[in-house]
Amino acid sequence: KKKHHRGSSEDDECPSRPFLEKELKDIITRNMPPEEAKKNRKELLAFITEGVQRIWGAEAQCKVFGSVGMGIDTRTSDLDIVILVGEEHTRTGNAYHARVALSMVHKWLKKECWTEFISAARVPIIKCHHMGVDCDISYGITGGYEAAGRIRALCEKHEQLSNVIRIVKLWVKTLPLPKSDNRGLSSYGWILLVSFFFEYDLPRKEKGICDIFLEMLIYYTEDFDRKRFGISLRNGHPIQKHKLQCYRTSNRMTKPMALCIEDPLDPFNDVAGALYSETHEKIIECMIVAKQDLEDILDMPPDRRRGCLSERGEDLLLEVFAEYAPELSRNKKEEDRLKSQS
């Protein structure tokens, strides 16, 4: 059976492609932050900046990082703010100085809105909710802000990067993988995976979200040799693991099949370094399943399409595929397999 899954844009070859492309765009649109949310975030940033400058003066700055700072935010994205005062900041920060500084911020902020000061964390933060916005405030750490600037620049360089990142982030929410606070791959790690693919493979501008997402899944499950190579966005191409500082300085050499994702701002930091070996395998397994599902859908004739995918909102690919093609869902496949064995 002939396949057309390496980026072909000829609609007559794959009648399902334009339909799926439209639905993915609709899902992105439905998950974009509304104008009111953008306005509230901007006002909250101004409010916090005003309070911070009452403490330290006009030299104090509040910088936005995270999804909002990268320009890839959705309607559920939190506002991440770092306070920078003079030269009292580094990429990693100083936990003691951060606790002292944030305690002063917390003293006045808790009178204005709901707050929680997590002072004992490795990176102390204040969590607050104000004007309908969830916000995390840190102090003196420039790493997140610098990373946000780098990803934003890449999104400006690659037309479809921000859209593919949004789709991947929504997809990851549906996966049976551990969260980052339980030694799972962080949102930043997934963003680096997508960004690296764009930098290394340079998808053609005319390619759609569906084709690029599928090609990325094919690259990481079939083409990328994770046993030999690590991912280095800083270099723009795969690097042999033994040449990466973040691999040599960790205990990862006992996990030969583990993903190695170099932090472009800190060559000694492997963003995937905390993951268990089985988590690495589960990530690849999830990619393989999504790749197979996408390929099945693209091979499906138009008369078997069902419903409007975007009506499912954030239940992205796992549920989307089940609705789009129930006979192709993994649960159905598993039921059929068990029936055949009985």
N, C-alpha and C positions, 0 to 999 in steps of 0.2 A: 504493500500500500504506500503510495507516494505521500511524503510529508512535506509541509511548507512552514517550518518552524524556526528558521534562522533569520527572520527579519523580512521576509517577503511582504511587500505591501500591495500586491496585486489582488484586488478584491475578488476577481473572478476565480482565482486559485483557491481562496478560502472565504466562502460566503459568511462565515461566522465572525471573521475578524472585525469588520466595521461595527457590528452589533456589540461585541464585547468591548471594543475600544470606547464606544459611546457610554456603555454602562460604567466602566472604570472612571471615566471623566465625570459622570454624574455622581458617583460615590465620593470623589474628591470634592466636588462642588458642595455636596450635602454636608461634608465635614469641615469645610472652611469656616473660620471664625466669623460670626456676623459682625456688622459694623459697630453695633453697640458694645460687643465684647472688646473690640479693638480700642474704642473710645474709653472704656472703663480701664483697660490696661494702661493706656497712656496717662490717664488722670491719676491712677494709683502710683505710677512711676514718679510723676511730678510731686505727689503728696509725700512719698517716702523721701525723695530727694530734698524737698524743703525741710523735712524734719532732720535729716542727716546733716544738712548744712547749718542748721541751728546749733548742732553739737560741735562740728569741726570747721565751720566756715565755708566760704565759697570754693575752696580748693577741693572739697570732698565731691566725689562723683558717684553716681549710681549707674552702672552699666548692665545692659540686658544681655543674657546669653541663653543657652538652651534652645528649644525649638523656635521660640519667638525671635530670639536673636539671630538664629540661622535663616529665618524667613520660611520655615517649613511647618509652622504651627497649624493646629487644627482647632476645632471649637472646644476641645477638652484640654488643651495645653495649659500648663501652669505658667506663671510669669516668674522667671528666674532672674534675680538681681544680685550683683556683687557690689559692695561698697569699697571704693578705692580712695584712700586718703594719702596725698603726698607720695612719698616713696615707700610707704609701709605696705608693700604688697609684693608677692612673688607668685610664680606659677603654682606652687603647692601650698603656700600660706603658712601661717604660724598659729597653731591651735590656741595657745595661751592668749596671744594678742587678740585673736578673733573673739574669744569668750568675753574678754574685758570690754572690747568695743561693742559687741552685739548686746551685752547686758545694758549698756547705755541706751542703745536704740530700743531695746525691748521695754525699758522703763517707761518711755512715753508712748510707744506704739500700742501697748496693751490697754491703754486708756481710750484708744480710738477704735479698736476692732478686736476680733478674736485672734489670739496669738498662741503659739507654743514655742518655747525656747528650748531647743535640743542642744544643750551646752556640752554634754559629755561625748558627743560624736567625734570621730576623727576629723571631720570637717563640721564645726558647729554651724547651725543655721537657725533662723527664726522662720517658722511657718506662720502665715497669717491669711485671713480671709477678709477682704474688704471690697466694697463696690461690686460684689458678685464675682470677684477674681481670687483664685488661690495663688499664693505667692510664696516663694522661698527666698530668703535673704541670707547671703553669706558675706564674709569680710576678707579683703586682702588677697584673694586668690584670682590670678589673672588667666589661669589655664582655660577655664570654661569660656571666658570672653574671647580669648584669642582663637580658640577652636571654632566658636560661632562665626567669627569673622572669616575664617578660612573656608568653612562650608558655604557661607553666604556668597563668597567670591566664586566658588565653584558652581553654585546654582545660577549665578549670573552668566557664567561661561557656557554652561550646558543647559540648553533650553528646557529639556524634559527632566532634569535631575530632581528638582523639587517635587514634581508630581510622582515620580517613581519612588522617592523616599517616603512620601505620604502613603502611597499604596502599600509599601513594605511595612511601614509602622502599623497600619491598620491590620494587615495580614498577620503580623507577629502577635498581635493581641489575641488572635483566635487559636494560637498554637499551644499544645500541651508542653510548654517549656518552662523551666524555673525563671522567676523574675530576677532582676539584677541584684536585689538585696538577698537573694538566696543562691548566689553563685551562678546566675544566669548571664547571658550576654546583654549588656546594657543597650539602651536606645542609641547611644553614641557609637557602640560597636557595630550595630546594624547600619547606621548612617555611613560609617567608614567603608563597610562592605560595598554598599551601593555606589558611593563616591569613587572608590578605587576602580570599580568596573567601568564607570564612565571615563575616568582618566586613562585607563589602560586600553579599553576596547574602542573608545570614541564612537558611540553609536551615531549613525547618520541622522541629521536633523529631521528628515522626513519620516523617520520611524516613529511609531506610536508607542504609548505607554505599555500596551499589551505585549508588543514585540520585544521591547527593551527588557521588560520584566522577565519574560520567558527566556530571552538570551542570557540574562544574568543568572537565572537558575541553571541553565545548561552549562554555563561557564564554571560555576562553583561545584556542580555535581559531576561533570564529565571532563572538563578541560583543565581545571586548576589542580595541580599536584600538591595537595596540602601536606604530604609526607616530606617533600623536599623543599617547598617554598613557603615563605611568609608573605603577608600582604603589607606593602609599604606605600601608602599614599604619598609620603614625602618624596619617594623616588619615582613614583608613577608607573612602576612595573613590579612583578614578583621578584623577591630577593631570596636567594638560598638561605635557609633557616640559620645555618651555622655562621652566616655573615651578619645576622641581625643581633644587635646588642641586647634587645629585650628578650631574645631567645637564649642567648648564651648566659645571661645573668639570672635566669630563673631555673626552676626545677622542671621545666617543661620538656627537657631532653628525654625524660622517661615516658613521655606521651607522644610518640612519633606521628600519630595521625591527628593530633590536635590542631585546630586552626590557630595561627599565630598572626595577630593583627597589631602592627606597630602603631603606637600613638604618634601622629606626625609632629606633635609638639614636644614629645619626650621619648627619644629613641630607646630609653631604658624601660619603658612601660609597655607591656603586652596587654592590650585592652581585653583580650580573651584569656588572660593568664589565670584567672580565678576559677574558670569553668572546670567541672569534673569531666573526665574522659567520656563518660556516657552522654553528657550534655552536648559535647561536640558531635557525637554520632547522631543524636536526636535532631540537631540542627540540619545536618545533611539529609537525614531521612525525611524531614518536613519539606525540604527543598525538592527532593525527588518526587514526593507525592504531589506537591503543587505543580511541578513541571509536567508530570503525567496527566494531571487533571486538566491543565491548560491545553495540552496537546490533544486530549480527548475532545475538549470543547471545540477547539479549532477545526477538528476533523468532522464535527457533527453537522449534518445537513440542516439548512435553515428551518425545515418543517418540524424539527425536533426541539427548537428553542422554546423556552418556557418563561413566561412572566417578565417582569422588569427587575433586574438584579439590584438596582440601586434602592429599591424599596426596602431592602434588608439592612440598609444603613451600614453600621459598623460590623455586622456579622459577615465580614468580607469573605475571603476565598473559601474557607472550609464550608460554611453554610451556603454561600453563593453557589458553589459548585453543586451542592446537594439540591438546591432549588432549580438551578439551570438545567441540570441533567441528573435527576434522582437515580436513574439506573446506573450512573457512573460513580455515585458516592461510595466511599470506602465502607460504610456500614452495609450498604446493599451488596457490595462485592463480598464482604465477609459473610453475610447471610447466605449468599449463593454458594460460597465455598463450603460452608457447613452443611447445607442441604445436599450438595453433591457427595459429601463424605458419609452422609447418613443412609 
